[in-house]
Amino acid sequence: MTKKTNPWSRREFLSTSAAAALGAASLPLWSPGIFASRAQGDILRVALVGTGIRGSSTWGRTLIQRYADVLEMVGLCDSNPKRLAYAKQYMGAACPTFTDFDRMIRETQPQVVIVTTTDCFHAKYICRAMELGCDVITEKPMATDEEMCQAILDTERRTGRKVTVSFNYRYSPEAVKIKETLMSGEIGQVTSVDFNYYLDVFHGASYFRRWHGFKQFSGSLLVHKATHHYDLMNWWLSAEPLEVNAHGALRKYGHNGTIRSQRCMTCPHKDSCEFFWDITTNEHLMNLYVKAESEDNYLRDACVFRKKINIWDTMNVQVKYHNRVTMSYSLNAFMPYEGYSVGFNGTKGRLDARVYHQTPWEIPALAEFRVTRNFGSSRTSNISAGGGGHWGADGIMQDQIFRDMLPDSLARRAGSRQGALSILIGIAARRSIEQGRPFKIDELVKL
């Protein structure tokens, strides 16, 4: 008689057993260390490093306008003094500005530092802020490679400070509905997932115009963009990834172009290039970036066909989780429309969700849901997202962070472990493509 072999290694079995002993619900829990110690009525002292579009708006202007009763912006820091000066004015901030991070912390004594710099510098400022006695809120991705990720985890452990990762996607209405449907048990135990994300030729192309088009700055879209999607899946499944295999190619942008220039604003092919984008029509971007170019030579409207672009625009990833769920994921960055489709296969049925992300972002997105039971009929429903940043998700997340207004029964708040597990899928995928083999998460970082 042929002996049956177990496709799961002893390491994977032990990982699964340990997690099972803790209970699936314990996996996404977050420690509220940053704000739990703030006494009623105290004003939180906050400093911001990185005054680009996300920092100056969502984490700058919005905080000053909406949360002045609970926090004070005490310092702004950026390596570009011209951008910093405009961002301060745009935000309506009354605080001092700095190009030296340590000096800002020393002179303003913040309790919390918000990190919204170029991705590859997140870890530097997260770790330094904790070493100087501050808790941290960071934009995703928490880091762009495994060494940076390990440094953050080690520094947090050593200093006793806390990191919060701003995974706003967990707060979007369609993501919440998917989570609640899975928690209800209607489709039984999830066994596998199909997840396809589409960036359109406007939003997708924007990554190839900016610093995101280079692995050394963004870690590739598998880290910068897909960290959102991996985090959603980890959260939806209450599961942790074990192994990743991936394929990627650059099929549309970069060297694939037949015409190119340095930037759109001075391009001789304006009339013939389908990707021409006129930054001069946006006064805010002109002030924030173009008028600050003399300080760092950063071009916000760089050509999407630059030959030096080294990220991928066509990606496929397979992920194996501790609870034996497998996920097939794809990300494509030059589609005619934007959004995602996800299908959860369960022991009792299937959940399908199709989400249309309309642009401009102020227009509510539409999500279509279908739940089909085995040997039964389908139930369909639609929802629209709310208004505001990222279809209402930004405001809900910030209310929960700064006002603690909402119960966290869905465990949406994310700390360093959740931040690590999301980027490690992307980092493992990048390594898999580069080395042509699957990567185990524990090859990269000691969690």
N, C-alpha and C positions, 0 to 999 in steps of 0.2 A: 504494500500500500504506500502511495506517495505521501510524504509528509507535507502538510500545508504550511506555507510560510506566511508570517505576519508582515504586511507591507510597511508597518510602522516600526521604527527603531525603538530600542529600549529608552533612549533619551526622550523621544517624542511621547512614548507611553507614560514616562514619569512626569513629563511636563503636563500632559493631559490629566493625569490622575491628581496632580497637585492642584491644578486649577479647579478641577471638579470638586475637590475637597473644600476649597474656599467658597464654591458656589459661583455660578455665572454672574449673578448680580453684583458680586464684589469686584469684578474686574475693572469697571470703569469709574470706581469711586475716586473722588478728588478731595484732598485735604484743603479746607477753606482757610489756610494759615495766613494769607495776605491780609484779609479784612476782619477775621474773627476777633482779633485783639483790639480793634478800633472801638473806643468807647463811644456810647451814644452821644451824638452832637459834635464829636471831634471832626476837624477838617483834615483830610488826607493830603499830605504833601507829595506832589507828583512831579517828576521830571521826564522829559521826552528826548530821546536821541534818535535822529533821523527825521528830517523835515521835508521829505518828498511828498508825493500826492496822498498817500495813505496816512502818513504821520501828521501832516498839517491839517488834514480834513477830519477823518474818522476819530483819530486819537488826539487831535489838537483842537480845532475849531468847535467840533461837536461837544467835546468834554467841557470846554470853557462855557459854551452857551447853555448846555443842558444840566450840568452837574456842579455848578458853582457853589451850591449849598452844601456839598459834601466833599469837595476836593479843591485844592489850589494848585495851579500850574506854577511851579517855583523856578523852573529852568528849562531852556531849550538848547540842544546841542546838535551841530552838524559840521562836517568837514568843509562845507562850502559856505563862506560867510555871506555871499550875496543871496543865495537861496534862503539861508537862515534869516536874514533881515526881512525879506519879503514874506516868508512864512509867518514870522512873528506878527507882522501887520495884518496879514490875511486871517490869522487865527483870532486876532483881537487880544493877544496876550500882553500882560503888563510886566512879565518877568524878565530877568537878565538872560542874555544869550552867550553861548560859549562854543569855541571850536576845540577846547580841551575837556574831555569827559571827566577825568579825575578832578579837575578844578571845579567843574560844575557841581559834582557831588560834595566836594569839600566845602564849598561856599554856600550851597543852597540847602544841604541836609535833607534830601527827599526821603520819604519812607518807601516809595515805590518808583521804579524806573520803567518806562514804557519803551520798548525797543522796536523801531520801525526802519532800520537801516537797510542797505543792500544785504541780501540774504547771507552772503559769505561772512559778514561781520556780526551777525546776530550772536553767535556764541561768545565772541570777544567781549561784547558789552554785557551780555547776560552774566557771564562769570565775574567780570570786574565789578558789576553792580552788587552782586551777592558778597564778594570779598570786602566791599566797602560798606556792608551792613544793610543793603536794600533788598526788598523783595522785587520781583520782576513780572511784568506782563509783556509777552513778546508776540509779535505777529508770526504767523506761520511762514516758512518752516522754521522750527526751533534752531536747526543747524543744517549744513549742507553736506557734511561727510561724517563718517563714523568716529573719527578722532574728536571732532568738535562736540558731537553728541555725548561721548564718554566724559569729556571735560565738564560739560554742564551737569551731568548726573553726579559726578564726583564732587564738584564744587558745592552743589546743593546739599549733598550729604555732609560735607565737611563744615559748611558755614551754618547750617540750620535754617537758611533762608528758603523762600518758596518761589517757584516759577509757575505762572499761569500762561497757557497757550491759548490764543484767541481763535478758537475754531468756531467761527460764526455760523458755518454751515449746519452745525448741530441744532441751531435755533430756527432754521427755515421751516415754514409750515409743512412742506411736503416731506422733509426729513423726519420731522416729529411724527407725522402720520404713519410713515413706514415703520418707525421704531415701535409705536403703539400697536400696530397691526401684528408685528412679529412677536411682541410681548404677550399678545392675547392668546397665542397658541392656535390661531385659526388655521394656519397651514402646517401645523405640527412642528417637528424639529427640522431646522434648515439643514440641508445636506450639501448644496452647491449654489453658486451665485453667478449670474452673467451681468456684467456691469460695463456699459459703453458710454464714454463721455465725448461730447462733440464741441469743439471750439470753432466758431465761425470765422470767415475770412476777414472779419474786422477785429474782433477780440483776439482771435488766435494770432493774427499777423502782428498785433501790438507787442507780443512777447519777443518777436524777432527784430523789432525796431529798437528794443531797449537792451539793458545789460543782461536781461534774462536769457538772451540768445547765446550765452557763453557758460559752459559748465562750471568754470572757475568762479563765477559769481552767483549762479542760481542753483547749481547742482543738476541742472536740466529740468525740463517740465515734469519729469518723473518725481522730482523732489519739490520744486516750487509750487506747481499747480496740483499735482496728483496727491500731495500730502493731505489736502482737503478730502479727497475721495477715499483714500485709505483710512483716514480717521473716521469718516462716516461709516465705512464698512466695519472697522473694529468695534465702533460704538453700536451699530445696528446688531451685530452678531454677539456682542459681549464676549469677544474672543481676541486672542493674541496670535500674531503671525509666527510661523516657524520657518518656512522655506519659501523662496521666491525664484522664479525663472522668468526671463524676459527676452524680448526681441525689440529692436528699434532701428529706425532708418530716417534719414533726411530726404524727403521725396519732393517737396514743393519749394521750400525757401532756400536761402543760402546759395550754394554753388549751382543749384538747379535753374536759377534765373538766366535768361538770355540777354537782359539789359540790367544795368546797375549803375549806381552812383554812390557818393558818400552819404547823402541825405536827401529827403524829399524836398526840402525848402529850396535847394539850389539845383535840383535834378533837371537835366536836359530832356528827360523822357516823361515829363509831367503829363503830357497829352496822350501818351500811349500806354503808360504803366497802369494796370488795373489796381495796383496796391498803392498808388499815390495818395498821400494823406497830407492835408494842408494844416499844419500846426498853427499857422498865423491867424486862423479864424478863432482860436481859443485864447483869449486874453490871459486867463489864469495860467495855462501851461507856458505861454510865452514869458510871463513874469517869473514863474517858478523854475523854469529850465533854460529857455533860450537866453534870457538876460543874465543867467548865471554861468554860461558856458566858459567864459574867460577864466574862471577859477579852476575848473577841472577837465575841460574839454569834453564833457559828456553831452552827446547829441541825443535828444529825446525822439527825434524823427529820423533816425538812421535808416539806411536802406535795408529792406528785408532780404535782399539778395547779396549781402556781403559774403564774400567767400570764406571769411574767418569764422562764421557762425558754426558752432560745433555741437549744438543740441539736436535732438530728434523731433520731428513733427508727426511721426507715425509710430505708435508704441503698443505693444501687447505684453501683458504681464499675467502670470499665473501665481497664485498665492495659496499656500496650505496653512491652515490654522490649527491651533492646539486642540480644538474640539472636532477635528476631522472634516470641517467644512472646507471646500475648495472654492476659490474665486477665479474667474476668468475676466480680466479687465483690459479695456482698450482706451487709448486717448489719441484723438486725431485733431490736428490744429488748423485745418483749412477746409472746413465743412461749410455748406450753404446755409446752415442754421445752427443754433446753439442750444445745448441742453444735454440731457442724459436719459438713458433707458436702463432700468435695472430689473432683473427677474430673480426672485428667490424660490428655489425648488425645495419643497418641504415634504415630510412624510405623509402629510394629509392634503397637500395641494400646492398651489403656486401663487405668489404675489408678483404682479407686474406693475411697474410705475414708469410713466413717460412724462418727463418734465421739459417744458419749453421755456428757455430763458430768452425773453424778448429784449431787444435793445431799442432805445436807450434803457438803462437799468431802472429808470423810474417807472417804466411800464410793468405792471404786475405779471409775474410768470404764471403759466397754467400747468397744472399737474393732473394727469389722468391715471386712475388706479383701477386695477382689475384683480379681484381675488377669486380664484377658481378652486373649488374643492374636488378632490378625487371622487369620481362617480357622482358628481353633483354639478350644479349650474354655476355661472359666473355672476359676481356682484361687482358693478362698476360705480365709480364716483369721480367727481372732479373738484379741485379746489384752486383758488387763486391766491398768490402770495400777497402780503401786505405792502404798503409803501415804505419809502425810506431806503437807506443803504442796504444793498444785497437783499432787496425785497422784504425788508422789515427785520431781517435777522440781526443786523448790527445793533439796533436799538434794544431789542430784547436781551441780547447778550450783555450789553453794557449796563442795562438796568439790573441784571442779576449780579454783575460784578460789583458795581458801585453802590447800589441801593439794597441789594439782597432782597428785592421785592418779591421774587418768585420762588416757590418751592422747587427743589431740584430732584423731584421724584424720578426723572429720566436720566439723572447723572450726566448732565450736559457739560458741567464745568470740567475743564481739562488741565491737568498738571504736567510735570515733566515726563512722567512715564508714558502718558498718552501722546505727548509730543514726540517722544523718542520712537514709539512703536509705529507712528505714522511715517516719519521720515525714514526709518530703517527699512521699510518696504521699498521706498523709492531709491534709497542708497543701494540696497541689495539688487534691485532691478538694474540700476546703472552698472554695478559691478558685473552682473550677469551678462549684460550686453557686451561689455568691454572684454570679458574673459571667456565668454562662450560656455558658461556652465551655471547650474543652479547655485544659489547662495543660501545658507542657513543664517537666520538672524543672529544666533549666538556666535557666529564667526566674526561678527562686526563689533558688538558691544556687550559688556557684562552688565546686565540689568539688575 
